[in-house]
Amino acid sequence: MTVTEKAAYLKGVVSMLKLEENSDEAKVLNVLVDTIDEMAQSIAELEAQLDLTNEQLDAVADVLDDLEAYVYRDYDVDC
């Protein structure tokens, strides 16, 4: 279960509680759930950006490996 899914589940559980809508407890829980939901969305976005960055870094590493092989192809490794 992802963080986003857990936040959605928590939101559903809190909405099923039989709390008076204007009670202090309901207000606090709603603020907490909204905060957790926003944090989960931010985490999901950061994970997506990290995945993209890792893919790009792997591509750069592959190109550098090719470049290194090309540059050092004529040198004797035993020197």
C-alpha positions, 0 to 999 in steps of 0.5 A: 500500500502506497503512502497516497493510498494509506492517506486516502484510507485514513481520510475514509476512516475519519469520515466514517467516525460519528463526530459532530461536524463542528466539534473541536475533535472533528476540526483537528482530525480534518486538519491532520488528515488534510495535512497527511494527504498533502504530504502523501501527494508531495512524496508521490511527486518527489518519488516520480521525480527521483525515478526520472532523475535516476533514469537520466543518471543511468543514461549519462553513466552509460554514455560515459562508459562508452566514451571511456571505452572509446578514449582508452581503447588504444592505451595498454592496460598493463602500464 
